[in-house]
Amino acid sequence: MGLYRKNIGGLHQAVRVALGIAVAIAAFAYLSGLAAWLVALGGAGFALTGLVGYCPMCAMAGIGRGGVS
């Protein structure tokens, strides 16, 4: 099974990747310095959860595949 179980579906993953990349690009377009890097890092993290199909916050809240236990 691995270290985690996917808890977000295909469409949700695609939206997360697209929005994460958009946020990272917008960060460098509209911000500068440390703020741009921090916002871009957040966007990259959001995109990464889409790429792997697992969101730790959704898992803690019981949201996603499998429902609430």
PDB file of N, CA, C and O in Angstrom, chain B, residues numbered from 101:
ATOM      1  N   MET B 101       0.812  -1.190   0.000  1.00  0.00           N
ATOM      2  CA  MET B 101       0.000   0.000   0.000  1.00  0.00           C
ATOM      3  C   MET B 101       0.857   1.256   0.000  1.00  0.00           C
ATOM      4  O   MET B 101       0.443   2.266  -0.569  1.00  0.00           O
ATOM      5  N   GLY B 102       1.998   1.234   0.595  1.00  0.00           N
ATOM      6  CA  GLY B 102       2.841   2.424   0.627  1.00  0.00           C
ATOM      7  C   GLY B 102       2.679   3.195   1.927  1.00  0.00           C
ATOM      8  O   GLY B 102       2.072   2.713   2.883  1.00  0.00           O
ATOM      9  N   LEU B 103       3.225   4.385   1.943  1.00  0.00           N
ATOM     10  CA  LEU B 103       3.198   5.203   3.146  1.00  0.00           C
ATOM     11  C   LEU B 103       1.920   6.023   3.292  1.00  0.00           C
ATOM     12  O   LEU B 103       1.627   6.519   4.379  1.00  0.00           O
ATOM     13  N   TYR B 104       1.170   6.169   2.228  1.00  0.00           N
ATOM     14  CA  TYR B 104      -0.053   6.955   2.290  1.00  0.00           C
ATOM     15  C   TYR B 104      -1.083   6.378   1.336  1.00  0.00           C
ATOM     16  O   TYR B 104      -0.751   5.606   0.436  1.00  0.00           O
ATOM     17  N   ARG B 105      -2.318   6.756   1.539  1.00  0.00           N
ATOM     18  CA  ARG B 105      -3.414   6.376   0.642  1.00  0.00           C
ATOM     19  C   ARG B 105      -3.932   7.650  -0.006  1.00  0.00           C
ATOM     20  O   ARG B 105      -4.179   8.646   0.675  1.00  0.00           O
ATOM     21  N   LYS B 106      -4.097   7.614  -1.318  1.00  0.00           N
ATOM     22  CA  LYS B 106      -4.599   8.795  -2.019  1.00  0.00           C
ATOM     23  C   LYS B 106      -5.955   9.177  -1.448  1.00  0.00           C
ATOM     24  O   LYS B 106      -6.825   8.326  -1.264  1.00  0.00           O
ATOM     25  N   ASN B 107      -6.125  10.455  -1.173  1.00  0.00           N
ATOM     26  CA  ASN B 107      -7.394  10.900  -0.611  1.00  0.00           C
ATOM     27  C   ASN B 107      -8.042  12.019  -1.424  1.00  0.00           C
ATOM     28  O   ASN B 107      -9.026  12.613  -0.982  1.00  0.00           O
ATOM     29  N   ILE B 108      -7.502  12.310  -2.606  1.00  0.00           N
ATOM     30  CA  ILE B 108      -8.151  13.263  -3.499  1.00  0.00           C
ATOM     31  C   ILE B 108      -8.229  12.643  -4.895  1.00  0.00           C
ATOM     32  O   ILE B 108      -7.324  11.928  -5.324  1.00  0.00           O
ATOM     33  N   GLY B 109      -9.325  12.932  -5.590  1.00  0.00           N
ATOM     34  CA  GLY B 109      -9.584  12.345  -6.894  1.00  0.00           C
ATOM     35  C   GLY B 109      -8.882  13.057  -8.039  1.00  0.00           C
ATOM     36  O   GLY B 109      -8.168  14.038  -7.832  1.00  0.00           O
ATOM     37  N   GLY B 110      -9.090  12.555  -9.243  1.00  0.00           N
ATOM     38  CA  GLY B 110      -8.404  13.051 -10.430  1.00  0.00           C
ATOM     39  C   GLY B 110      -8.662  14.510 -10.749  1.00  0.00           C
ATOM     40  O   GLY B 110      -7.718  15.263 -10.987  1.00  0.00           O
ATOM     41  N   LEU B 111      -9.920  14.925 -10.758  1.00  0.00           N
ATOM     42  CA  LEU B 111     -10.241  16.323 -11.052  1.00  0.00           C
ATOM     43  C   LEU B 111      -9.686  17.236  -9.963  1.00  0.00           C
ATOM     44  O   LEU B 111      -9.142  18.301 -10.254  1.00  0.00           O
ATOM     45  N   HIS B 112      -9.827  16.819  -8.729  1.00  0.00           N
ATOM     46  CA  HIS B 112      -9.309  17.597  -7.598  1.00  0.00           C
ATOM     47  C   HIS B 112      -7.789  17.749  -7.725  1.00  0.00           C
ATOM     48  O   HIS B 112      -7.244  18.820  -7.458  1.00  0.00           O
ATOM     49  N   GLN B 113      -7.114  16.679  -8.131  1.00  0.00           N
ATOM     50  CA  GLN B 113      -5.672  16.740  -8.312  1.00  0.00           C
ATOM     51  C   GLN B 113      -5.298  17.742  -9.397  1.00  0.00           C
ATOM     52  O   GLN B 113      -4.383  18.546  -9.215  1.00  0.00           O
ATOM     53  N   ALA B 114      -6.005  17.696 -10.528  1.00  0.00           N
ATOM     54  CA  ALA B 114      -5.699  18.590 -11.641  1.00  0.00           C
ATOM     55  C   ALA B 114      -5.907  20.050 -11.246  1.00  0.00           C
ATOM     56  O   ALA B 114      -5.110  20.916 -11.607  1.00  0.00           O
ATOM     57  N   VAL B 115      -6.970  20.316 -10.509  1.00  0.00           N
ATOM     58  CA  VAL B 115      -7.250  21.689 -10.063  1.00  0.00           C
ATOM     59  C   VAL B 115      -6.161  22.155  -9.105  1.00  0.00           C
ATOM     60  O   VAL B 115      -5.702  23.294  -9.203  1.00  0.00           O
ATOM     61  N   ARG B 116      -5.745  21.302  -8.190  1.00  0.00           N
ATOM     62  CA  ARG B 116      -4.682  21.672  -7.246  1.00  0.00           C
ATOM     63  C   ARG B 116      -3.372  21.984  -7.959  1.00  0.00           C
ATOM     64  O   ARG B 116      -2.693  22.953  -7.619  1.00  0.00           O
ATOM     65  N   VAL B 117      -3.016  21.170  -8.939  1.00  0.00           N
ATOM     66  CA  VAL B 117      -1.770  21.410  -9.675  1.00  0.00           C
ATOM     67  C   VAL B 117      -1.851  22.738 -10.428  1.00  0.00           C
ATOM     68  O   VAL B 117      -0.922  23.544 -10.363  1.00  0.00           O
ATOM     69  N   ALA B 118      -2.952  22.968 -11.139  1.00  0.00           N
ATOM     70  CA  ALA B 118      -3.111  24.197 -11.918  1.00  0.00           C
ATOM     71  C   ALA B 118      -3.095  25.434 -11.024  1.00  0.00           C
ATOM     72  O   ALA B 118      -2.407  26.409 -11.326  1.00  0.00           O
ATOM     73  N   LEU B 119      -3.845  25.398  -9.929  1.00  0.00           N
ATOM     74  CA  LEU B 119      -3.883  26.550  -9.031  1.00  0.00           C
ATOM     75  C   LEU B 119      -2.550  26.777  -8.327  1.00  0.00           C
ATOM     76  O   LEU B 119      -2.131  27.918  -8.134  1.00  0.00           O
ATOM     77  N   GLY B 120      -1.891  25.696  -7.948  1.00  0.00           N
ATOM     78  CA  GLY B 120      -0.591  25.828  -7.291  1.00  0.00           C
ATOM     79  C   GLY B 120       0.439  26.489  -8.192  1.00  0.00           C
ATOM     80  O   GLY B 120       1.191  27.364  -7.760  1.00  0.00           O
ATOM     81  N   ILE B 121       0.463  26.059  -9.453  1.00  0.00           N
ATOM     82  CA  ILE B 121       1.391  26.664 -10.407  1.00  0.00           C
ATOM     83  C   ILE B 121       1.021  28.119 -10.664  1.00  0.00           C
ATOM     84  O   ILE B 121       1.898  28.979 -10.743  1.00  0.00           O
ATOM     85  N   ALA B 122      -0.270  28.397 -10.794  1.00  0.00           N
ATOM     86  CA  ALA B 122      -0.722  29.775 -11.032  1.00  0.00           C
ATOM     87  C   ALA B 122      -0.340  30.691  -9.866  1.00  0.00           C
ATOM     88  O   ALA B 122       0.090  31.824 -10.085  1.00  0.00           O
ATOM     89  N   VAL B 123      -0.493  30.214  -8.646  1.00  0.00           N
ATOM     90  CA  VAL B 123      -0.130  31.014  -7.473  1.00  0.00           C
ATOM     91  C   VAL B 123       1.372  31.281  -7.452  1.00  0.00           C
ATOM     92  O   VAL B 123       1.803  32.394  -7.152  1.00  0.00           O
ATOM     93  N   ALA B 124       2.166  30.262  -7.770  1.00  0.00           N
ATOM     94  CA  ALA B 124       3.621  30.440  -7.771  1.00  0.00           C
ATOM     95  C   ALA B 124       4.044  31.465  -8.823  1.00  0.00           C
ATOM     96  O   ALA B 124       4.904  32.305  -8.560  1.00  0.00           O
ATOM     97  N   ILE B 125       3.447  31.400 -10.006  1.00  0.00           N
ATOM     98  CA  ILE B 125       3.773  32.369 -11.059  1.00  0.00           C
ATOM     99  C   ILE B 125       3.316  33.767 -10.660  1.00  0.00           C
ATOM    100  O   ILE B 125       4.056  34.736 -10.831  1.00  0.00           O
ATOM    101  N   ALA B 126       2.099  33.875 -10.129  1.00  0.00           N
ATOM    102  CA  ALA B 126       1.573  35.178  -9.717  1.00  0.00           C
ATOM    103  C   ALA B 126       2.409  35.789  -8.589  1.00  0.00           C
ATOM    104  O   ALA B 126       2.548  37.009  -8.507  1.00  0.00           O
ATOM    105  N   ALA B 127       2.956  34.951  -7.734  1.00  0.00           N
ATOM    106  CA  ALA B 127       3.772  35.457  -6.630  1.00  0.00           C
ATOM    107  C   ALA B 127       4.955  36.255  -7.151  1.00  0.00           C
ATOM    108  O   ALA B 127       5.258  37.334  -6.643  1.00  0.00           O
ATOM    109  N   PHE B 128       5.624  35.718  -8.169  1.00  0.00           N
ATOM    110  CA  PHE B 128       6.792  36.433  -8.706  1.00  0.00           C
ATOM    111  C   PHE B 128       6.386  37.593  -9.611  1.00  0.00           C
ATOM    112  O   PHE B 128       7.163  38.527  -9.809  1.00  0.00           O
ATOM    113  N   ALA B 129       5.173  37.538 -10.160  1.00  0.00           N
ATOM    114  CA  ALA B 129       4.710  38.625 -11.028  1.00  0.00           C
ATOM    115  C   ALA B 129       4.263  39.841 -10.218  1.00  0.00           C
ATOM    116  O   ALA B 129       4.452  40.978 -10.652  1.00  0.00           O
ATOM    117  N   TYR B 130       3.672  39.609  -9.046  1.00  0.00           N
ATOM    118  CA  TYR B 130       3.073  40.712  -8.289  1.00  0.00           C
ATOM    119  C   TYR B 130       3.771  41.041  -6.976  1.00  0.00           C
ATOM    120  O   TYR B 130       3.527  42.100  -6.398  1.00  0.00           O
ATOM    121  N   LEU B 131       4.621  40.164  -6.507  1.00  0.00           N
ATOM    122  CA  LEU B 131       5.316  40.402  -5.239  1.00  0.00           C
ATOM    123  C   LEU B 131       6.817  40.430  -5.477  1.00  0.00           C
ATOM    124  O   LEU B 131       7.292  40.109  -6.567  1.00  0.00           O
ATOM    125  N   SER B 132       7.550  40.814  -4.456  1.00  0.00           N
ATOM    126  CA  SER B 132       9.003  40.810  -4.578  1.00  0.00           C
ATOM    127  C   SER B 132       9.621  40.384  -3.259  1.00  0.00           C
ATOM    128  O   SER B 132       8.982  40.423  -2.207  1.00  0.00           O
ATOM    129  N   GLY B 133      10.848  39.988  -3.339  1.00  0.00           N
ATOM    130  CA  GLY B 133      11.608  39.635  -2.153  1.00  0.00           C
ATOM    131  C   GLY B 133      11.120  38.372  -1.470  1.00  0.00           C
ATOM    132  O   GLY B 133      10.678  37.419  -2.113  1.00  0.00           O
ATOM    133  N   LEU B 134      11.213  38.394  -0.154  1.00  0.00           N
ATOM    134  CA  LEU B 134      10.873  37.224   0.649  1.00  0.00           C
ATOM    135  C   LEU B 134       9.399  36.847   0.524  1.00  0.00           C
ATOM    136  O   LEU B 134       9.060  35.663   0.525  1.00  0.00           O
ATOM    137  N   ALA B 135       8.536  37.827   0.417  1.00  0.00           N
ATOM    138  CA  ALA B 135       7.097  37.548   0.286  1.00  0.00           C
ATOM    139  C   ALA B 135       6.816  36.726  -0.965  1.00  0.00           C
ATOM    140  O   ALA B 135       6.018  35.789  -0.924  1.00  0.00           O
ATOM    141  N   ALA B 136       7.463  37.066  -2.073  1.00  0.00           N
ATOM    142  CA  ALA B 136       7.265  36.318  -3.316  1.00  0.00           C
ATOM    143  C   ALA B 136       7.705  34.876  -3.147  1.00  0.00           C
ATOM    144  O   ALA B 136       7.009  33.959  -3.583  1.00  0.00           O
ATOM    145  N   TRP B 137       8.837  34.670  -2.527  1.00  0.00           N
ATOM    146  CA  TRP B 137       9.345  33.310  -2.325  1.00  0.00           C
ATOM    147  C   TRP B 137       8.444  32.498  -1.407  1.00  0.00           C
ATOM    148  O   TRP B 137       8.209  31.316  -1.660  1.00  0.00           O
ATOM    149  N   LEU B 138       7.935  33.115  -0.343  1.00  0.00           N
ATOM    150  CA  LEU B 138       7.070  32.382   0.581  1.00  0.00           C
ATOM    151  C   LEU B 138       5.738  31.995  -0.059  1.00  0.00           C
ATOM    152  O   LEU B 138       5.260  30.875   0.122  1.00  0.00           O
ATOM    153  N   VAL B 139       5.144  32.916  -0.803  1.00  0.00           N
ATOM    154  CA  VAL B 139       3.881  32.619  -1.476  1.00  0.00           C
ATOM    155  C   VAL B 139       4.107  31.569  -2.565  1.00  0.00           C
ATOM    156  O   VAL B 139       3.290  30.664  -2.729  1.00  0.00           O
ATOM    157  N   ALA B 140       5.199  31.682  -3.302  1.00  0.00           N
ATOM    158  CA  ALA B 140       5.510  30.698  -4.342  1.00  0.00           C
ATOM    159  C   ALA B 140       5.748  29.313  -3.730  1.00  0.00           C
ATOM    160  O   ALA B 140       5.357  28.300  -4.309  1.00  0.00           O
ATOM    161  N   LEU B 141       6.377  29.275  -2.582  1.00  0.00           N
ATOM    162  CA  LEU B 141       6.593  28.002  -1.902  1.00  0.00           C
ATOM    163  C   LEU B 141       5.264  27.384  -1.477  1.00  0.00           C
ATOM    164  O   LEU B 141       5.082  26.171  -1.573  1.00  0.00           O
ATOM    165  N   GLY B 142       4.348  28.206  -1.013  1.00  0.00           N
ATOM    166  CA  GLY B 142       3.013  27.707  -0.678  1.00  0.00           C
ATOM    167  C   GLY B 142       2.296  27.164  -1.897  1.00  0.00           C
ATOM    168  O   GLY B 142       1.655  26.115  -1.822  1.00  0.00           O
ATOM    169  N   GLY B 143       2.393  27.866  -3.026  1.00  0.00           N
ATOM    170  CA  GLY B 143       1.794  27.392  -4.264  1.00  0.00           C
ATOM    171  C   GLY B 143       2.414  26.094  -4.732  1.00  0.00           C
ATOM    172  O   GLY B 143       1.713  25.203  -5.212  1.00  0.00           O
ATOM    173  N   ALA B 144       3.715  25.981  -4.595  1.00  0.00           N
ATOM    174  CA  ALA B 144       4.398  24.743  -4.988  1.00  0.00           C
ATOM    175  C   ALA B 144       3.965  23.581  -4.097  1.00  0.00           C
ATOM    176  O   ALA B 144       3.795  22.460  -4.576  1.00  0.00           O
ATOM    177  N   GLY B 145       3.788  23.844  -2.813  1.00  0.00           N
ATOM    178  CA  GLY B 145       3.308  22.801  -1.905  1.00  0.00           C
ATOM    179  C   GLY B 145       1.908  22.345  -2.256  1.00  0.00           C
ATOM    180  O   GLY B 145       1.597  21.155  -2.192  1.00  0.00           O
ATOM    181  N   PHE B 146       1.071  23.288  -2.625  1.00  0.00           N
ATOM    182  CA  PHE B 146      -0.299  22.977  -3.039  1.00  0.00           C
ATOM    183  C   PHE B 146      -0.283  22.128  -4.310  1.00  0.00           C
ATOM    184  O   PHE B 146      -1.038  21.162  -4.421  1.00  0.00           O
ATOM    185  N   ALA B 147       0.573  22.485  -5.264  1.00  0.00           N
ATOM    186  CA  ALA B 147       0.696  21.713  -6.498  1.00  0.00           C
ATOM    187  C   ALA B 147       1.242  20.316  -6.211  1.00  0.00           C
ATOM    188  O   ALA B 147       0.827  19.343  -6.840  1.00  0.00           O
ATOM    189  N   LEU B 148       2.155  20.220  -5.278  1.00  0.00           N
ATOM    190  CA  LEU B 148       2.725  18.918  -4.930  1.00  0.00           C
ATOM    191  C   LEU B 148       1.671  17.974  -4.359  1.00  0.00           C
ATOM    192  O   LEU B 148       1.687  16.780  -4.657  1.00  0.00           O
ATOM    193  N   THR B 149       0.757  18.493  -3.545  1.00  0.00           N
ATOM    194  CA  THR B 149      -0.310  17.627  -3.026  1.00  0.00           C
ATOM    195  C   THR B 149      -1.179  17.110  -4.157  1.00  0.00           C
ATOM    196  O   THR B 149      -1.694  15.995  -4.084  1.00  0.00           O
ATOM    197  N   GLY B 150      -1.345  17.908  -5.200  1.00  0.00           N
ATOM    198  CA  GLY B 150      -2.089  17.450  -6.364  1.00  0.00           C
ATOM    199  C   GLY B 150      -1.339  16.393  -7.147  1.00  0.00           C
ATOM    200  O   GLY B 150      -1.939  15.440  -7.643  1.00  0.00           O
ATOM    201  N   LEU B 151      -0.039  16.556  -7.259  1.00  0.00           N
ATOM    202  CA  LEU B 151       0.763  15.584  -8.009  1.00  0.00           C
ATOM    203  C   LEU B 151       0.770  14.209  -7.354  1.00  0.00           C
ATOM    204  O   LEU B 151       0.697  13.192  -8.044  1.00  0.00           O
ATOM    205  N   VAL B 152       0.858  14.172  -6.037  1.00  0.00           N
ATOM    206  CA  VAL B 152       0.921  12.872  -5.363  1.00  0.00           C
ATOM    207  C   VAL B 152      -0.460  12.337  -4.997  1.00  0.00           C
ATOM    208  O   VAL B 152      -0.604  11.153  -4.690  1.00  0.00           O
ATOM    209  N   GLY B 153      -1.477  13.198  -5.027  1.00  0.00           N
ATOM    210  CA  GLY B 153      -2.845  12.744  -4.747  1.00  0.00           C
ATOM    211  C   GLY B 153      -3.162  12.586  -3.276  1.00  0.00           C
ATOM    212  O   GLY B 153      -4.123  11.908  -2.914  1.00  0.00           O
ATOM    213  N   TYR B 154      -2.365  13.205  -2.428  1.00  0.00           N
ATOM    214  CA  TYR B 154      -2.581  13.097  -0.978  1.00  0.00           C
ATOM    215  C   TYR B 154      -2.479  14.475  -0.350  1.00  0.00           C
ATOM    216  O   TYR B 154      -1.520  15.211  -0.582  1.00  0.00           O
ATOM    217  N   CYS B 155      -3.484  14.814   0.452  1.00  0.00           N
ATOM    218  CA  CYS B 155      -3.495  16.084   1.168  1.00  0.00           C
ATOM    219  C   CYS B 155      -3.542  15.786   2.671  1.00  0.00           C
ATOM    220  O   CYS B 155      -4.541  15.252   3.152  1.00  0.00           O
ATOM    221  N   PRO B 156      -2.496  16.116   3.416  1.00  0.00           N
ATOM    222  CA  PRO B 156      -2.484  15.835   4.849  1.00  0.00           C
ATOM    223  C   PRO B 156      -3.623  16.522   5.612  1.00  0.00           C
ATOM    224  O   PRO B 156      -4.181  15.940   6.542  1.00  0.00           O
ATOM    225  N   MET B 157      -3.965  17.741   5.230  1.00  0.00           N
ATOM    226  CA  MET B 157      -5.046  18.451   5.924  1.00  0.00           C
ATOM    227  C   MET B 157      -6.395  17.786   5.666  1.00  0.00           C
ATOM    228  O   MET B 157      -7.224  17.697   6.572  1.00  0.00           O
ATOM    229  N   CYS B 158      -6.622  17.316   4.432  1.00  0.00           N
ATOM    230  CA  CYS B 158      -7.865  16.592   4.126  1.00  0.00           C
ATOM    231  C   CYS B 158      -7.915  15.297   4.918  1.00  0.00           C
ATOM    232  O   CYS B 158      -8.979  14.899   5.391  1.00  0.00           O
ATOM    233  N   ALA B 159      -6.779  14.640   5.066  1.00  0.00           N
ATOM    234  CA  ALA B 159      -6.732  13.393   5.824  1.00  0.00           C
ATOM    235  C   ALA B 159      -7.070  13.638   7.291  1.00  0.00           C
ATOM    236  O   ALA B 159      -7.799  12.853   7.897  1.00  0.00           O
ATOM    237  N   MET B 160      -6.547  14.721   7.865  1.00  0.00           N
ATOM    238  CA  MET B 160      -6.828  15.018   9.268  1.00  0.00           C
ATOM    239  C   MET B 160      -8.281  15.378   9.471  1.00  0.00           C
ATOM    240  O   MET B 160      -8.856  15.070  10.514  1.00  0.00           O
ATOM    241  N   ALA B 161      -8.889  16.032   8.480  1.00  0.00           N
ATOM    242  CA  ALA B 161     -10.289  16.429   8.585  1.00  0.00           C
ATOM    243  C   ALA B 161     -11.237  15.300   8.182  1.00  0.00           C
ATOM    244  O   ALA B 161     -12.450  15.421   8.354  1.00  0.00           O
ATOM    245  N   GLY B 162     -10.698  14.212   7.653  1.00  0.00           N
ATOM    246  CA  GLY B 162     -11.532  13.095   7.239  1.00  0.00           C
ATOM    247  C   GLY B 162     -12.227  13.331   5.914  1.00  0.00           C
ATOM    248  O   GLY B 162     -13.243  12.701   5.623  1.00  0.00           O
ATOM    249  N   ILE B 163     -11.692  14.229   5.113  1.00  0.00           N
ATOM    250  CA  ILE B 163     -12.258  14.559   3.816  1.00  0.00           C
ATOM    251  C   ILE B 163     -11.553  13.745   2.745  1.00  0.00           C
ATOM    252  O   ILE B 163     -10.340  13.544   2.805  1.00  0.00           O
ATOM    253  N   GLY B 164     -12.312  13.281   1.769  1.00  0.00           N
ATOM    254  CA  GLY B 164     -11.699  12.589   0.645  1.00  0.00           C
ATOM    255  C   GLY B 164     -12.208  11.188   0.502  1.00  0.00           C
ATOM    256  O   GLY B 164     -13.248  10.827   1.052  1.00  0.00           O
ATOM    257  N   ARG B 165     -11.470  10.404  -0.239  1.00  0.00           N
ATOM    258  CA  ARG B 165     -11.858   9.021  -0.501  1.00  0.00           C
ATOM    259  C   ARG B 165     -11.927   8.233   0.793  1.00  0.00           C
ATOM    260  O   ARG B 165     -11.049   8.339   1.650  1.00  0.00           O
ATOM    261  N   GLY B 166     -12.961   7.455   0.922  1.00  0.00           N
ATOM    262  CA  GLY B 166     -13.111   6.663   2.125  1.00  0.00           C
ATOM    263  C   GLY B 166     -14.018   7.303   3.152  1.00  0.00           C
ATOM    264  O   GLY B 166     -14.551   6.619   4.027  1.00  0.00           O
ATOM    265  N   GLY B 167     -14.199   8.616   3.054  1.00  0.00           N
ATOM    266  CA  GLY B 167     -15.113   9.309   3.962  1.00  0.00           C
ATOM    267  C   GLY B 167     -14.590   9.413   5.369  1.00  0.00           C
ATOM    268  O   GLY B 167     -13.417   9.152   5.636  1.00  0.00           O
ATOM    269  N   VAL B 168     -15.470   9.797   6.266  1.00  0.00           N
ATOM    270  CA  VAL B 168     -15.137   9.974   7.675  1.00  0.00           C
ATOM    271  C   VAL B 168     -15.260   8.648   8.380  1.00  0.00           C
ATOM    272  O   VAL B 168     -16.232   7.920   8.178  1.00  0.00           O
ATOM    273  N   SER B 169     -14.286   8.326   9.204  1.00  0.00           N
ATOM    274  CA  SER B 169     -14.310   7.039   9.936  1.00  0.00           C
ATOM    275  C   SER B 169     -15.186   7.121  11.142  1.00  0.00           C
ATOM    276  O   SER B 169     -15.324   6.139  11.872  1.00  0.00           O
TER     277      SER B 169
END
